[in-house]
Structure formats: structure tokens, C-alpha cells
Amino acid sequence: MSTPKEKTFESLGIIEPLCKACEQCKYKTPTEIQAEAIPWALQGRDVIGLAQTGSGKTAAFALPILQALWEAPQGLFACILAPTRELAFQISEMFESLGSVIGVRCAVIIGGMDMMSQAIALSKKPHIIIATPGRLQDHLENTKGFSLKNLKYLVMDEADKLLDMDFGPIIDKLLKVIPKERHTFLFSATMTTKVAKLQRASLMNPVKIEVSSKYSTVSTLLQYYLFFPFKHKDCYLVYLCNELAGNSLIIFTRTCNDTQRLALLLRNMGFPAIPLHGQLSQAKRLGSLNKFKAGSRNILVATDVASRGLDIPLVDVVINFDIPANSKDYIHRVGRTARAGRSGKSITLVTQYDVELYQRIEHVIGKKMDVFPIDSKDDVMLLQERVSEAQRMVTLEGSKRIKNDDDFRDKEDRDIIQSNKLVFISGIFTVGGGEWGTRGMIGVNSLPLLPSTNQTEDISHSSAHLVKRIDPVEHQSKSSTSNQEENDDVESKQPPYPTSHKDDNNKGKDDETEQNNKNNGNETQPEQLIHPDQAKENEDTAKQVKEEAMIIRKVIIVLGSLGGNGSGKRDNGGGVGNGEASMNDAFASEKSSMGNNSNSTNVMDNEVGGVNFRVVGNNEMNHETSDSVQYHHPPVQLSSIRQLTPPVQPSAPPAEKVGDTDSDIQIDNVTFSTPILTAPPAYSPTAPPIYALPHIPIPEFDGSVRDMILYMDGNNNYQLAQQQNLQNSDSRNINHNNNGTFISLHSSVSLPPLNTGVWYAAGPTSQTNTPIDVTPHQQSNHPIIIQSIHSPSNLNSQNSTSNLHSFSDSIENNENNSPTHQRHDPSII
Ligand SMILES: Nc1ncnc2c1ncn2[C@@H]1O[C@H](COP(=O)(O)OP(=O)(O)OP(=O)(O)O)[C@@H](O)[C@H]1O
């Protein structure tokens, strides 16, 4: 038989349309698990597939099922069970992309989503159901007319997880209502060898394909550890995030509570972190994942809900903040990076309480990890004060937020703004490429598991040098690995060190609990969902935006703000109402705190059309830059637009939320803020309301302005809307007057349809502290927010961050108190 490398999908017996689909997915040759498993599956054998994380197991079971469906199409043909909801979505995407050529229809049946719409989807008899066990069981019991009595294929992805104690009883129930005459596939990177568990799956004369040893990690993964005292854990984490700035990280914690706390802590320290755990609503879980996938957040802090199966190519580093209590979880966690032949790194944080677990993991994976190189411990400890401060803030806010998650999310961006920022100075953490490599051992054997299928069949296989018979006796009598597995089960019940958090029981149960929730009437109500398709779109968009943003690579910062509440007068110090007063106070203190510094804050208020605008220009907000310096600046809003005339239609519907506070985007490590927006009420096409639009200043315009880049927020989609090369002579967009030079967005700039909310303008390459002029002049159908991004000058970054701090506080206070804010939306920040 040919070696896997010589094989093609065609030579495995895959039909032409599916081969084409593989090509479209850029699968040039089958991976080893695909090469080994597909022929058996096509022959109609039950398959147990064991292969390393990221080795293409999903297609290994999807292709044979799609082929069988093509040959004998029917509704409710196959059911794929997955332990987590996110994984179910991902598997469904894979089926859809491979099966689109044959018109496959899939339904995702998972907890946390509306039962009724799922029931409707099931009534349409999709070909493939991808489900989490609890919800599927729920439909089988409660959805009229739905049954799986004609099911032909059952797959358990992450089979060892589905067959263990948590899911076992539900699986038992499910299997009672699924026909025995079916094909069954079990796949995982860490397969159980316990016969009792495998019997649960009711396999018939299965073939076992092992493309790796039981607990192996890929060779392209560099595995490190860091050992330090427990009390410095947060500090080390922050240090690592700082060192690895620019990389995409997943940080695994033990509990939901820790996940939430760390996400808050990191955000308070200025890192774009986002939490993912089972206590979030499903919409938020998907939202978090999508933002991470799209690259708008590059730190995902997660429980083990994200440890299995998720395929996010951009993940560079996995950090085990809490060492996993179960060695299997370690394999799956670190498997979120170094996938599909790519390289990646993992760093496991080890404290005095974790040594035993750490040693066990090393033993299980059969590798010694290297210590992660850090310059000096003193460097880490330098962060202690800042970390302690952030910890205090998190403690203050944390309990409230845990109770009220919506509140948490509404304020997430403020966390960043209110915090002092780190300026990240670090080299790029390069992660080289890789190719599909030879992986471990290949073994095939026929596995007589059930008394009813007692015959054993050894299958010789040229590439199989691990050919062994696995039978009940062997399993009971052996073996270090079996023992390990039993130990794992014990391990998971005993956290290695005491923890103050109460939700330790949530570990690993993010999705298992859905059945209980249902019974208790706690089913999470669905919210507006971002379909995973959106994530792909976002990813593409983010890439595009990132590329374009290279033009302003050395750029940053934000100028000032335009506040006001519609009732104020021109005012440089007195204030208008509470909000205005606090804003002024903040500015005043900001000014005085600057002392003799020659860089000054410029505050200018304008009253235009009854609208009081406040603008601050402050070149202290600039950061020094070089290629090796990465900037995280707070998403301070430069300006907001006020509607100058009421909507024409008196019966205009109420304002509608089109964005959320957590939708800021990260481009080249520059955070672009995206406050909540309120969509304008319905417009009369003939008489649109008028909105003020600020000019973007180009102080000391010297003809060096090159680029104006506009980004559009459309329901969290970010697109490069337009790039303009502005020339001095470009009279359409550049105006000069006594106050300076301005870029303005005249209608003559050919903008794409202004059908959504936020616009960003990346502006000139030079800047001084000339005040910003704001003039309402633009008539537009939609509210527009302009943020100008300026190139840095050589100024002290620490001063600038503290200025931003008080500056943004003031914005928040002002906006919260502003009648405009109450009338329209809590948009600013
Ligand atoms: N033949 C192939 N050639 C190239 N890439 C492939 C091939 N098959 C699958 N892939 C890609 O490899 C990645 C990993 O695949 P998949 O998610 O199925 O891995 P897995 O083995 O199920 O991992 P895990 O154990 O973590 O669930 C995916 O991005 C998938 O599109």
C-alpha cells in the first residue's frame, strides 16, 4: 500500500465532487488519520480514530458520511455529537464547506438556543444534525414528530469526553432511541481504552485507527513551563501577556470565576482580553469566540469549554494559567495551537501547589518541558504594583459583574479606558510555518468489544507498526496508560490546592449542565446571535483592515473629544450641568497635573446650532514609536455627532442598538474604539435629518498628509471603507482657515453607502497641539463618528496615558449625565 504522502483523496475512494470540495478547502493530500480511516469508513466499518489535535479528524469522518449521503440521500441521515456548543458549530461549518457541492443541509442543535426554531429546523429533516447531547435528548423527548429512527451514521467527536461520567448517562439514553443498525465513528486525540466506556457506544466490529500514541502532542508545539510562587501568579501572567503582545493567546483557567476575573484584570491592564466560559449566555460565548477568531481581541481567557476541538488557526500561544487537573485536558488545551502542521507554543504556569500535576503531565506526554525564558524575575516583579492595583479594581467590580453579566459587558470598554495603559515593548514572537509531518505511530486493529461481536480480525497494514489486539482482558490487566486514565478521573475530582472560588464545580461542565438547566427552567434565552459564518467574514475583514492599516503603522493617537448636551453655551471653564462640570474639573486637573510641561492640553468649546461641542487637542497623547514598540491606547472617542434636526418622520421608531461597547477593533495593536451606537430613527428618504460632522484637523499641514482610511462598523463588521490619498491640492477634502487646516468629509468624497454607524479616519502623518475645530456642515443620513489617528511625536508615553485616563473618566462622567446620552443611547465609550 502506498504511504499516506502518496495518497490522494481520490485514491482513498472519495468521489469526484467531494475531491473538488477538498481542493476548494485547500486540502491537497489527506492527512494520516484521513488516509487511514476513510477507506474503512467507506467500507461501512465502525471506526475508532485516535490522532493528534489538529490532524484533520473532522474531515476523516465527514467525507465518508457525505459520500454515503450522496449515494443514498435521505433526511436525518447522520448525527454528530460534540461535547461543546462551539465545537458543534465548527463541525457544522466543516460539513457545509465540504458538502456544499452535494447540497448538504445541516442543523445545529445545542443548548442555550431557542428550542422552537430548532424544532422547526428539525421538521425540515436536515441531512446532518450536529448536536450537544443534552439538547438532542431534549428534542427527542419533547419535539413532536422528531425521531432518529432512520439514522444511518452516529459520530461521537471527542468521544472519550462524551463517553465519560459527565455525558455517559445521556448517551446511554440517546442510544436507546437510535437504531442499532447504524455506522458509528468515535474520534478523539485522547481516546479512552476502557472497555466499559467503549461498550457504551455499541460499536459493531470496529476498526481502531491509531495515528498517534495515546497521549501525544505534535512535534511542532514548543512546550514550556514557568515555576514561581503562587502569590505571584497574576503578575507572571501579565508579564507574559506583555512579552507576547502581538501574539494571539488562549489563557486557560480552572473556573468560570477565574476566567471572568482574569479577563477583567487583563483589560484593566490594557490588554484586549475577552472571556469565554459556560456561565456566559450562548450569544456572548459565540460573540467572544467570533471576536477572538476575527482578531479584534487577541487574548481569549477560557475554561476548558474551549479546550476541545476548536480550530482557530491564528492561535500562537496557549497559556495554562491553572494547570489542568486532568492530563487529557492538557493535551487538548495545548492542541489549540500548532494545528494542521503549523507551529505554536504553550506555557504552563506551575506554582508550589502544582508540582505533582506538572510532573504527571510530563510523564504522560513523554516529554520534558523547557523553562520559558524570561529576562529576570525583577522585571516581572516591577509589574507587581500595577497588578495589585488592577486586582483591587477587579475585586471591587468583580462580584457585581459576576452577578450581572450584562452590566459587565456594557462596561468592558470602560475598563480599558479607565485603566492606565502599558506600552508594550517587545519583539515579535515569531511562530514559523510547518508542514504536515509524520506523526507518531500508525496502528490499525479490529477491536472486538462486544460479546455479540466476538470475532477478532487482525488487519495487516504496511504503514502500521503498532498492530495490537485490544481486548477486555488486556485492558483490565494493564497498563500504565490505563492506570493513567483512571488516575485522570480521580485527579479531576481533587483540585490540587485550595481555591477561594465557589464555582470550581463548573470545571469541564460548561455544556453538560444544559440538561440540568433545562430541567430547572434555566434555559438561557437566546439573544441576537452572530452566526459563525460571520466570524469568517470578520476574519477576512480584519485581515484586510490590518493590511491597509500597515500604512499607518507608526501611528497612533487620538485627539480629543466632542461632548456636549445640546443645551450648553461656549464655555472654557464654567461647565454646563453636572456632566459638563465634571468634565471641566477633569480637564482642569489634567492641565494642572501637567505642570511645566511644554505640551499643553487645548480645550475648546463650540456652540453650534444649539449644540455644545467640546474638543480637546493634546499632543501629549502621542506615543513615541519605533518598529519595536507596540501601542495600546485607550479607545478615547474623539468626537460624536449630534443630530441637529429631529427626524422628519414624527412616528419614527425608537432608536435601535447597532453596536456594542465591546466591539472595538485592534489593528496592528492600535485599538479603535467603537462606542455603542444608536441607529437613527427611520428616515424619510426625501428629507433626511442633519447631523453635525466634525472636521479632522491637520495642524501645520505640510503636504505630508497621505492617507485617510475609513472604517465602517456594520453590526460589528469592520470594513475598510475607503482610502484616500489626499494631496495639498485636494480642495474637496482639505480646507485651510485661520484656525488651521482640516480634512473634512464632504459629500464629494465618494464614500460607500452610509448605512451603518461608525467611521474612522486615520489621518495625517504629523500633528501638533493646534486646537481642533468642529463645525457642523455635513448632511448625512446617519450618525457618524470620526476618530482621527495621528502619527506620534517624541513624547513621554506615561504622561500621556495618565492624561488619557482622566480624560476618559471625564468623558464617561459627562456622557452618563448628559441628557443627549439619555435620550439617544449610552453610546460614548
Ligand atoms: N487534508 C488536509 N490538508 C490540509 N488541512 C487540513 C486537511 N484536513 C483538515 N485540515 C485542516 O486542519 C485543521 C484541523 O482539522 P480538525 O479541526 O479536523 O482537527 P482535529 O484533528 O479534529 O483536532 P482536535 O483534536 O483539536 O479536534 C482544520 O483547519 C482543517 O481545515
The ligand as an SDF file (V2000), in Angstrom:
LIG
                    3D

 31 33  0  0  0  0  0  0  0  0999 V2000
   -6.0850   17.1420    4.2960 N   0  0  0  0  0  0  0  0  0  0  0  0
   -5.9180   18.3150    4.8680 C   0  0  0  0  0  0  0  0  0  0  0  0
   -4.9850   19.1650    4.3910 N   0  0  0  0  0  0  0  0  0  0  0  0
   -4.8120   20.3760    4.9670 C   0  0  0  0  0  0  0  0  0  0  0  0
   -5.5190   20.8270    6.0170 N   0  0  0  0  0  0  0  0  0  0  0  0
   -6.4450   20.0090    6.5340 C   0  0  0  0  0  0  0  0  0  0  0  0
   -6.7050   18.7270    5.9920 C   0  0  0  0  0  0  0  0  0  0  0  0
   -7.7030   18.1760    6.6910 N   0  0  0  0  0  0  0  0  0  0  0  0
   -8.0590   19.0480    7.6500 C   0  0  0  0  0  0  0  0  0  0  0  0
   -7.3130   20.1570    7.5560 N   0  0  0  0  0  0  0  0  0  0  0  0
   -7.3840   21.3730    8.3970 C   0  0  0  0  0  0  0  0  0  0  0  0
   -6.6970   21.0570    9.6140 O   0  0  0  0  0  0  0  0  0  0  0  0
   -7.2840   21.7900   10.6810 C   0  0  0  0  0  0  0  0  0  0  0  0
   -7.5330   20.8690   11.8490 C   0  0  0  0  0  0  0  0  0  0  0  0
   -8.5570   19.9560   11.4990 O   0  0  0  0  0  0  0  0  0  0  0  0
   -9.5750   19.4080   12.5910 P   0  0  0  0  0  0  0  0  0  0  0  0
  -10.1990   20.5360   13.3470 O   0  0  0  0  0  0  0  0  0  0  0  0
  -10.4620   18.4360   11.9430 O   0  0  0  0  0  0  0  0  0  0  0  0
   -8.5430   18.6880   13.5780 O   0  0  0  0  0  0  0  0  0  0  0  0
   -8.8450   17.6440   14.7260 P   0  0  0  0  0  0  0  0  0  0  0  0
   -7.9530   16.5040   14.4940 O   0  0  0  0  0  0  0  0  0  0  0  0
  -10.3080   17.3610   14.8120 O   0  0  0  0  0  0  0  0  0  0  0  0
   -8.3540   18.4420   16.0010 O   0  0  0  0  0  0  0  0  0  0  0  0
   -8.8580   18.3290   17.5210 P   0  0  0  0  0  0  0  0  0  0  0  0
   -8.3420   17.0450   18.0630 O   0  0  0  0  0  0  0  0  0  0  0  0
   -8.2440   19.5020   18.1980 O   0  0  0  0  0  0  0  0  0  0  0  0
  -10.3410   18.3760   17.4880 O   0  0  0  0  0  0  0  0  0  0  0  0
   -8.5450   22.4210   10.1450 C   0  0  0  0  0  0  0  0  0  0  0  0
   -8.2910   23.7900    9.9250 O   0  0  0  0  0  0  0  0  0  0  0  0
   -8.7930   21.7060    8.8480 C   0  0  0  0  0  0  0  0  0  0  0  0
   -9.4460   22.5470    7.9080 O   0  0  0  0  0  0  0  0  0  0  0  0
  1  2  1  0
  2  3  1  0
  2  7  2  0
  3  4  2  0
  4  5  1  0
  5  6  2  0
  6  7  1  0
  6 10  1  0
  7  8  1  0
  8  9  2  0
  9 10  1  0
 10 11  1  0
 11 12  1  0
 11 30  1  0
 12 13  1  0
 13 14  1  0
 13 28  1  0
 14 15  1  0
 15 16  1  0
 16 17  2  0
 16 18  1  0
 16 19  1  0
 19 20  1  0
 20 21  2  0
 20 22  1  0
 20 23  1  0
 23 24  1  0
 24 25  2  0
 24 26  1  0
 24 27  1  0
 28 29  1  0
 28 30  1  0
 30 31  1  0
M  END
$$$$
